[in-house]
Amino acid sequence: MAVEITGSYLGGLNVELTHGPSGRTLRTAAPVDNQGDGSSFSPTDLVAAALGSCMLSIMGIVGQRDGIDLSRLAFRIEKHMQATPRRIASLPIRITMPPRLAAEQRKKLERAALTCPVHRSLLPDIRIETIFEYPD
């Protein structure tokens, strides 16, 4: 299934994106370290956000299917750039898991997160360091 996303250059290194199916929009801005004003997500910030949201979404599918309460499931990701060539170098991510998960549930959810489509789509030389944090 194809999803159309369109973009319009607004000037000042800002782009407005429109999600075809929903009509929702968002804007990107070039980061301060690359001639922009950093007023919004940069395109590479969206890559980092896509990884975190994809991992949680796939875990959500497993949770719904298996009746696992995913209350308090959250992530924190950092995007580290390299200068030459300018690209994403690493994406360390910390996923805060829900409390009171059985060992088998933990294993299933971790496997789901690590096999999300965005994770599988990123170049292998981008270091993705994933830490699953269990509160109990």
LODOTI-30163 format. One record per residue: residue number from 1; chain; x, y, z of N, C-alpha, C in turn. Coordinates in pm, 1 decimal. Layout:
+--------+--------+----------+----------+----------+----------+----------+----------+----------+----------+----------+
! drense ! koltor !      n_X !      n_Y !      n_Z !     ca_X !     ca_Y !     ca_Z !      c_X !      c_Y !      c_Z !
+--------+--------+----------+----------+----------+----------+----------+----------+----------+----------+----------+
!    NUM !      A !        X !        Y !        Z !        X !        Y !        Z !        X !        Y !        Z !
...
+--------+--------+----------+----------+----------+----------+----------+----------+----------+----------+----------+
This chain:
+--------+--------+----------+----------+----------+----------+----------+----------+----------+----------+----------+
! drense ! koltor !      n_X !      n_Y !      n_Z !     ca_X !     ca_Y !     ca_Z !      c_X !      c_Y !      c_Z !
+--------+--------+----------+----------+----------+----------+----------+----------+----------+----------+----------+
!      1 !      A !     84.6 !   -117.8 !      0.0 !      0.0 !      0.0 !      0.0 !     89.2 !    124.3 !      0.0 !
!      2 !      A !     70.4 !    211.1 !    -92.1 !    147.0 !    334.5 !   -100.7 !     77.2 !    445.1 !    -21.8 !
!      3 !      A !    157.8 !    530.4 !     38.1 !    107.1 !    647.8 !    108.6 !    173.9 !    769.0 !     46.2 !
!      4 !      A !     93.2 !    864.0 !      2.2 !    148.8 !    984.6 !    -56.7 !    172.3 !   1090.3 !     49.9 !
!      5 !      A !    290.8 !   1149.1 !     47.5 !    326.6 !   1261.6 !    132.7 !    378.8 !   1369.4 !     38.9 !
!      6 !      A !    325.7 !   1489.6 !     51.2 !    371.7 !   1599.0 !    -33.7 !    441.9 !   1703.2 !     51.8 !
!      7 !      A !    525.4 !   1781.8 !    -12.8 !    597.9 !   1885.7 !     58.4 !    605.5 !   2013.1 !    -22.0 !
!      8 !      A !    603.9 !   2124.2 !     47.7 !    615.6 !   2256.0 !    -14.5 !    722.1 !   2335.5 !     59.3 !
!      9 !      A !    814.1 !   2392.2 !    -17.5 !    918.5 !   2475.6 !     40.3 !    858.9 !   2610.0 !     78.6 !
!     10 !      A !    876.3 !   2651.0 !    204.5 !    817.6 !   2775.0 !    254.8 !    916.8 !   2890.2 !    257.6 !
!     11 !      A !   1041.9 !   2860.9 !    223.9 !   1145.7 !   2962.1 !    235.0 !   1212.2 !   2951.7 !    371.2 !
!     12 !      A !   1326.0 !   3013.6 !    384.3 !   1395.0 !   3014.0 !    513.4 !   1433.9 !   2876.0 !    562.6 !
!     13 !      A !   1454.2 !   2781.1 !    470.5 !   1490.4 !   2642.6 !    501.6 !   1382.1 !   2569.4 !    579.9 !
!     14 !      A !   1255.8 !   2606.0 !    553.1 !   1139.8 !   2541.4 !    614.1 !   1056.2 !   2473.7 !    506.2 !
!     15 !      A !   1002.0 !   2358.1 !    541.0 !    918.8 !   2280.0 !    448.0 !    791.6 !   2238.9 !    521.0 !
!     16 !      A !    678.1 !   2250.6 !    451.7 !    552.5 !   2200.0 !    506.9 !    520.8 !   2067.7 !    438.9 !
!     17 !      A !    495.9 !   1966.7 !    518.8 !    463.7 !   1832.6 !    469.9 !    315.6 !   1805.8 !    490.6 !
!     18 !      A !    254.4 !   1737.1 !    395.7 !    113.8 !   1698.8 !    408.4 !    101.5 !   1548.4 !    390.5 !
!     19 !      A !     38.1 !   1485.3 !    486.3 !     11.0 !   1341.8 !    483.4 !   -116.1 !   1320.8 !    401.8 !
!     20 !      A !   -101.0 !   1256.3 !    286.6 !   -212.6 !   1240.1 !    193.5 !   -339.1 !   1180.2 !    253.2 !
!     21 !      A !   -331.2 !   1063.7 !    319.2 !   -453.3 !   1001.9 !    369.1 !   -530.2 !   1084.6 !    472.0 !
!     22 !      A !   -461.4 !   1156.4 !    558.4 !   -529.6 !   1229.2 !    665.6 !   -539.5 !   1379.3 !    640.3 !
!     23 !      A !   -452.6 !   1432.5 !    553.6 !   -449.1 !   1575.8 !    531.5 !   -375.0 !   1652.3 !    641.1 !
!     24 !      A !   -321.7 !   1584.2 !    739.0 !   -247.7 !   1649.7 !    847.7 !   -117.1 !   1707.1 !    795.2 !
!     25 !      A !    -75.8 !   1816.5 !    855.1 !     48.1 !   1880.1 !    812.2 !    145.9 !   1892.5 !    929.0 !
!     26 !      A !    272.0 !   1902.6 !    893.2 !    375.7 !   1937.4 !    988.9 !    484.2 !   2010.4 !    913.7 !
!     27 !      A !    564.1 !   2082.1 !    988.1 !    670.6 !   2160.4 !    926.2 !    805.6 !   2113.6 !    975.1 !
!     28 !      A !    903.7 !   2121.9 !    887.3 !   1041.4 !   2095.7 !    925.9 !   1120.7 !   2224.6 !    907.6 !
!     29 !      A !   1229.7 !   2232.7 !    981.4 !   1320.8 !   2346.4 !    970.9 !   1462.3 !   2292.3 !    976.8 !
!     30 !      A !   1550.0 !   2353.2 !    901.1 !   1690.2 !   2313.0 !    908.9 !   1741.8 !   2343.6 !   1049.5 !
!     31 !      A !   1830.5 !   2258.4 !   1100.8 !   1883.4 !   2281.2 !   1235.8 !   1983.4 !   2397.5 !   1238.1 !
!     32 !      A !   2004.3 !   2450.0 !   1356.8 !   2095.8 !   2562.0 !   1375.5 !   2235.8 !   2528.0 !   1324.6 !
!     33 !      A !   2279.9 !   2403.2 !   1345.2 !   2414.8 !   2365.7 !   1302.3 !   2425.8 !   2340.6 !   1151.8 !
!     34 !      A !   2315.7 !   2364.0 !   1078.6 !   2320.0 !   2349.9 !    933.1 !   2244.2 !   2465.0 !    866.0 !
!     35 !      A !   2272.5 !   2586.5 !    911.3 !   2224.2 !   2709.6 !    850.2 !   2077.8 !   2741.7 !    875.7 !
!     36 !      A !   2009.2 !   2665.0 !    959.9 !   1868.0 !   2689.6 !    987.3 !   1845.9 !   2758.9 !   1120.0 !
!     37 !      A !   1718.4 !   2775.6 !   1154.3 !   1685.9 !   2841.2 !   1281.4 !   1646.0 !   2741.2 !   1390.0 !
!     38 !      A !   1634.4 !   2611.8 !   1354.9 !   1601.8 !   2509.4 !   1453.9 !   1464.1 !   2525.5 !   1516.2 !
!     39 !      A !   1371.6 !   2588.9 !   1444.3 !   1240.2 !   2619.6 !   1501.0 !   1142.2 !   2502.6 !   1502.8 !
!     40 !      A !   1182.5 !   2390.5 !   1443.6 !   1094.6 !   2273.7 !   1440.6 !   1181.1 !   2149.3 !   1422.2 !
!     41 !      A !   1116.7 !   2036.5 !   1408.4 !   1189.1 !   1913.7 !   1376.8 !   1266.8 !   1934.9 !   1247.0 !
!     42 !      A !   1390.1 !   1885.9 !   1243.6 !   1464.0 !   1882.9 !   1117.9 !   1429.4 !   1751.3 !   1048.2 !
!     43 !      A !   1461.7 !   1737.0 !    920.7 !   1436.9 !   1609.0 !    855.2 !   1503.2 !   1490.5 !    926.5 !
!     44 !      A !   1625.2 !   1508.9 !    974.5 !   1689.8 !   1396.9 !   1045.1 !   1630.1 !   1375.1 !   1183.9 !
!     45 !      A !   1574.0 !   1480.3 !   1245.6 !   1499.7 !   1460.6 !   1370.9 !   1380.3 !   1368.5 !   1346.9 !
!     46 !      A !   1316.7 !   1385.3 !   1230.2 !   1201.6 !   1300.4 !   1198.2 !   1242.3 !   1154.2 !   1184.6 !
!     47 !      A !   1364.5 !   1128.8 !   1136.5 !   1413.4 !    991.0 !   1129.0 !   1421.8 !    932.2 !   1269.6 !
!     48 !      A !   1479.3 !   1008.2 !   1362.1 !   1490.1 !    961.4 !   1500.6 !   1351.2 !    940.0 !   1561.6 !
!     49 !      A !   1262.0 !   1035.4 !   1539.9 !   1125.7 !   1023.5 !   1591.9 !   1053.9 !    903.7 !   1529.7 !
!     50 !      A !   1077.9 !    881.4 !   1401.3 !   1015.3 !    768.0 !   1333.0 !   1061.1 !    636.1 !   1394.0 !
!     51 !      A !   1189.8 !    627.1 !   1427.5 !   1239.5 !    503.4 !   1488.3 !   1170.9 !    479.0 !   1621.7 !
!     52 !      A !   1170.0 !    577.2 !   1708.4 !   1106.5 !    559.1 !   1839.5 !    958.6 !    528.5 !   1830.5 !
!     53 !      A !    886.6 !    602.8 !   1746.4 !    742.1 !    579.4 !   1736.4 !    711.5 !    445.7 !   1670.0 !
!     54 !      A !    795.8 !    403.6 !   1575.5 !    776.3 !    273.7 !   1511.6 !    797.2 !    160.6 !   1612.3 !
!     55 !      A !    902.7 !    171.1 !   1690.9 !    930.3 !     66.8 !   1790.4 !    813.3 !     53.3 !   1887.8 !
!     56 !      A !    762.0 !    167.3 !   1938.1 !    649.8 !    161.8 !   2031.1 !    522.3 !    113.4 !   1963.1 !
!     57 !      A !    501.4 !    152.1 !   1837.1 !    381.0 !    108.2 !   1764.7 !    379.6 !    -43.5 !   1744.2 !
!     58 !      A !    494.6 !    -99.4 !   1706.2 !    501.4 !   -244.3 !   1685.4 !    483.9 !   -316.6 !   1818.7 !
!     59 !      A !    540.1 !   -261.3 !   1924.7 !    517.5 !   -318.5 !   2057.4 !    368.9 !   -309.7 !   2093.1 !
!     60 !      A !    304.7 !   -199.2 !   2052.0 !    161.2 !   -183.8 !   2075.8 !     78.5 !   -289.7 !   2005.1 !
!     61 !      A !    118.4 !   -325.3 !   1883.9 !     48.7 !   -432.3 !   1810.9 !     58.4 !   -563.3 !   1888.5 !
!     62 !      A !    176.6 !   -594.6 !   1936.6 !    196.3 !   -717.1 !   2016.2 !    114.6 !   -708.4 !   2144.9 !
!     63 !      A !    116.5 !   -592.3 !   2209.1 !     40.5 !   -574.9 !   2332.6 !   -108.2 !   -593.7 !   2312.7 !
!     64 !      A !   -162.4 !   -535.6 !   2205.8 !   -305.2 !   -553.0 !   2177.3 !   -337.7 !   -699.1 !   2149.5 !
!     65 !      A !   -255.2 !   -762.4 !   2067.9 !   -278.4 !   -902.0 !   2029.8 !   -274.6 !   -994.9 !   2150.9 !
!     66 !      A !   -178.9 !   -969.4 !   2241.6 !   -157.3 !  -1060.6 !   2354.0 !   -216.4 !  -1011.6 !   2486.1 !
!     67 !      A !   -290.9 !   -901.3 !   2483.1 !   -354.2 !   -850.4 !   2604.7 !   -254.8 !   -800.5 !   2708.5 !
!     68 !      A !   -145.6 !   -739.5 !   2663.9 !    -43.6 !   -686.6 !   2754.6 !    -71.0 !   -538.6 !   2777.6 !
!     69 !      A !    -79.0 !   -498.7 !   2903.1 !   -101.3 !   -358.9 !   2937.8 !     28.2 !   -281.1 !   2914.1 !
!     70 !      A !     23.6 !   -186.1 !   2823.0 !    142.4 !   -108.1 !   2789.8 !    138.2 !     33.5 !   2847.3 !
!     71 !      A !     60.6 !     50.8 !   2953.1 !     58.8 !    180.5 !   3021.2 !    200.6 !    215.8 !   3063.0 !
!     72 !      A !    235.8 !    340.8 !   3043.2 !    367.4 !    397.2 !   3079.4 !    480.0 !    355.3 !   2985.6 !
!     73 !      A !    449.6 !    289.5 !   2873.7 !    551.1 !    260.0 !   2772.4 !    591.6 !    392.6 !   2709.4 !
!     74 !      A !    721.3 !    420.2 !   2702.6 !    770.0 !    548.8 !   2650.9 !    911.7 !    532.0 !   2597.5 !
!     75 !      A !    956.7 !    631.1 !   2520.8 !   1095.1 !    627.3 !   2473.3 !   1159.9 !    764.1 !   2483.7 !
!     76 !      A !   1291.2 !    762.3 !   2487.5 !   1374.1 !    883.0 !   2477.9 !   1487.7 !    849.1 !   2382.5 !
!     77 !      A !   1501.7 !    927.6 !   2277.7 !   1604.0 !    900.2 !   2177.5 !   1689.7 !   1024.6 !   2158.2 !
!     78 !      A !   1815.3 !   1003.9 !   2128.3 !   1906.2 !   1112.7 !   2093.4 !   1954.9 !   1088.6 !   1951.5 !
!     79 !      A !   1966.0 !   1197.1 !   1877.5 !   2019.8 !   1187.5 !   1741.7 !   2157.3 !   1251.9 !   1742.1 !
!     80 !      A !   2257.1 !   1174.3 !   1703.3 !   2393.3 !   1224.8 !   1693.7 !   2433.1 !   1227.4 !   1547.0 !
!     81 !      A !   2478.5 !   1343.5 !   1502.7 !   2518.8 !   1360.8 !   1363.3 !   2670.3 !   1348.1 !   1350.9 !
!     82 !      A !   2714.3 !   1310.6 !   1233.6 !   2856.8 !   1317.0 !   1201.7 !   2873.2 !   1423.4 !   1094.1 !
!     83 !      A !   2991.9 !   1483.0 !   1089.3 !   3013.5 !   1597.1 !   1001.5 !   3042.9 !   1558.1 !    856.9 !
!     84 !      A !   3128.5 !   1458.8 !    836.5 !   3172.0 !   1426.6 !    700.4 !   3163.3 !   1277.2 !    675.0 !
!     85 !      A !   3077.6 !   1229.0 !    588.6 !   2970.6 !   1308.6 !    527.7 !   2862.8 !   1338.2 !    630.8 !
!     86 !      A !   2792.4 !   1448.2 !    612.4 !   2687.2 !   1485.5 !    707.8 !   2575.2 !   1381.7 !    699.4 !
!     87 !      A !   2557.7 !   1313.8 !    810.7 !   2453.3 !   1211.1 !    818.8 !   2432.7 !   1173.9 !    965.4 !
!     88 !      A !   2330.9 !   1093.3 !    991.8 !   2308.1 !   1043.6 !   1127.1 !   2414.6 !    939.2 !   1157.3 !
!     89 !      A !   2483.6 !    955.3 !   1269.6 !   2586.7 !    860.1 !   1311.2 !   2531.8 !    757.2 !   1408.8 !
!     90 !      A !   2452.3 !    803.9 !   1505.3 !   2398.6 !    709.6 !   1604.1 !   2265.5 !    758.4 !   1659.0 !
!     91 !      A !   2187.9 !    661.8 !   1704.7 !   2055.3 !    686.9 !   1761.4 !   2039.0 !    605.2 !   1890.1 !
!     92 !      A !   2102.3 !    647.4 !   1998.5 !   2078.8 !    575.3 !   2123.9 !   1935.4 !    598.6 !   2170.8 !
!     93 !      A !   1868.7 !    490.3 !   2204.7 !   1728.8 !    498.5 !   2247.3 !   1710.3 !    421.1 !   2377.2 !
!     94 !      A !   1635.5 !    481.6 !   2466.9 !   1600.7 !    418.2 !   2594.2 !   1449.4 !    401.4 !   2595.2 !
!     95 !      A !   1405.1 !    277.5 !   2607.7 !   1261.7 !    248.7 !   2610.7 !   1224.8 !    211.7 !   2753.2 !
!     96 !      A !   1135.5 !    291.0 !   2811.3 !   1085.9 !    263.8 !   2945.7 !    966.4 !    170.8 !   2932.8 !
!     97 !      A !    982.2 !     52.9 !   2988.1 !    880.5 !    -50.8 !   2974.6 !    776.4 !    -40.5 !   3085.4 !
!     98 !      A !    659.3 !    -98.5 !   3062.2 !    556.7 !   -100.8 !   3166.1 !    599.8 !   -191.1 !   3282.4 !
!     99 !      A !    546.5 !   -166.3 !   3399.7 !    581.7 !   -251.8 !   3513.9 !    515.6 !   -389.8 !   3505.6 !
!    100 !      A !    571.2 !   -479.1 !   3579.9 !    514.4 !   -613.5 !   3603.0 !    496.3 !   -697.9 !   3477.2 !
!    101 !      A !    593.7 !   -697.0 !   3389.7 !    587.9 !   -783.0 !   3271.8 !    655.7 !   -916.1 !   3302.5 !
!    102 !      A !    595.6 !  -1024.3 !   3256.6 !    657.2 !  -1156.3 !   3269.3 !    776.7 !  -1164.9 !   3174.4 !
!    103 !      A !    867.3 !  -1255.4 !   3201.3 !    988.3 !  -1271.9 !   3119.5 !    953.9 !  -1295.5 !   2972.6 !
!    104 !      A !    854.5 !  -1376.4 !   2944.5 !    815.7 !  -1405.1 !   2806.2 !    758.3 !  -1280.3 !   2737.8 !
!    105 !      A !    681.2 !  -1199.8 !   2811.7 !    628.2 !  -1075.7 !   2756.6 !    742.5 !   -979.2 !   2723.5 !
!    106 !      A !    839.5 !   -969.3 !   2812.8 !    955.3 !   -882.8 !   2789.0 !   1027.4 !   -924.2 !   2661.0 !
!    107 !      A !   1050.4 !  -1052.4 !   2646.5 !   1121.6 !  -1104.8 !   2529.7 !   1046.2 !  -1072.5 !   2400.4 !
!    108 !      A !    914.6 !  -1095.6 !   2400.4 !    831.0 !  -1068.0 !   2282.8 !    833.6 !   -920.5 !   2245.7 !
!    109 !      A !    819.1 !   -834.7 !   2345.3 !    814.5 !   -691.3 !   2319.9 !    948.9 !   -638.6 !   2271.9 !
!    110 !      A !   1056.1 !   -684.8 !   2330.5 !   1189.4 !   -642.6 !   2287.3 !   1215.9 !   -686.1 !   2142.7 !
!    111 !      A !   1180.7 !   -809.5 !   2111.6 !   1199.4 !   -860.1 !   1975.1 !   1116.8 !   -777.0 !   1876.2 !
!    112 !      A !    994.5 !   -743.2 !   1913.9 !    908.0 !   -661.8 !   1827.4 !    971.9 !   -526.0 !   1800.9 !
!    113 !      A !   1021.1 !   -461.9 !   1905.8 !   1082.2 !   -329.6 !   1890.7 !   1202.6 !   -334.0 !   1797.3 !
!    114 !      A !   1285.8 !   -434.7 !   1813.5 !   1410.3 !   -442.9 !   1736.8 !   1389.9 !   -485.8 !   1591.6 !
!    115 !      A !   1268.4 !   -524.8 !   1557.9 !   1240.3 !   -565.0 !   1419.9 !   1136.7 !   -473.5 !   1353.4 !
!    116 !      A !   1118.4 !   -353.4 !   1407.8 !   1021.5 !   -261.5 !   1346.9 !   1069.9 !   -219.9 !   1207.8 !
!    117 !      A !    980.3 !   -183.9 !   1119.3 !   1018.0 !   -149.7 !    982.1 !   1118.4 !    -34.5 !    969.7 !
!    118 !      A !   1109.9 !     65.8 !   1055.5 !   1206.0 !    175.9 !   1046.5 !   1344.9 !    126.2 !   1085.1 !
!    119 !      A !   1353.6 !     50.2 !   1192.1 !   1482.5 !     -6.4 !   1235.7 !   1545.3 !    -85.3 !   1121.0 !
!    120 !      A !   1464.7 !   -165.9 !   1055.3 !   1513.8 !   -249.0 !    944.3 !   1549.0 !   -167.9 !    820.0 !
!    121 !      A !   1497.8 !    -45.4 !    809.9 !   1520.5 !     37.9 !    692.4 !   1644.0 !    127.6 !    702.8 !
!    122 !      A !   1696.9 !    143.5 !    822.3 !   1811.3 !    232.3 !    840.4 !   1941.0 !    163.9 !    800.1 !
!    123 !      A !   2035.4 !    243.3 !    753.1 !   2165.4 !    189.5 !    713.7 !   2231.8 !    116.5 !    830.6 !
!    124 !      A !   2299.8 !      6.9 !    802.8 !   2363.2 !    -68.3 !    911.8 !   2476.2 !      7.4 !    981.3 !
!    125 !      A !   2533.7 !    110.4 !    916.6 !   2640.2 !    183.5 !    983.9 !   2588.3 !    294.3 !   1076.3 !
!    126 !      A !   2456.2 !    309.3 !   1088.5 !   2399.8 !    395.8 !   1192.0 !   2391.3 !    310.8 !   1319.8 !
!    127 !      A !   2461.4 !    353.4 !   1422.7 !   2460.4 !    278.4 !   1548.8 !   2327.8 !    303.6 !   1621.4 !
!    128 !      A !   2253.0 !    197.1 !   1642.2 !   2128.0 !    206.3 !   1717.3 !   2149.1 !    128.7 !   1847.0 !
!    129 !      A !   2171.4 !    203.3 !   1952.9 !   2194.6 !    143.2 !   2084.1 !   2062.5 !    146.6 !   2160.5 !
!    130 !      A !   2006.2 !     28.7 !   2187.1 !   1874.9 !     21.4 !   2249.7 !   1887.6 !    -31.2 !   2391.9 !
!    131 !      A !   1831.8 !     43.6 !   2486.6 !   1828.3 !      1.2 !   2626.4 !   1681.5 !    -10.6 !   2665.2 !
!    132 !      A !   1643.8 !   -126.2 !   2714.5 !   1507.8 !   -145.9 !   2767.6 !   1518.1 !   -131.4 !   2918.1 !
!    133 !      A !   1442.7 !    -36.4 !   2971.0 !   1447.9 !     -3.6 !   3113.5 !   1320.6 !    -56.2 !   3179.9 !
!    134 !      A !   1338.9 !   -141.0 !   3280.1 !   1226.5 !   -201.5 !   3349.2 !   1213.4 !   -140.4 !   3488.7 !
!    135 !      A !   1097.2 !    -82.3 !   3521.0 !   1081.3 !    -13.2 !   3649.1 !   1067.7 !   -104.9 !   3770.3 !
!    136 !      A !   1037.0 !   -231.8 !   3749.9 !   1016.4 !   -318.3 !   3867.2 !   1130.8 !   -412.0 !   3890.2 !
+--------+--------+----------+----------+----------+----------+----------+----------+----------+----------+----------+
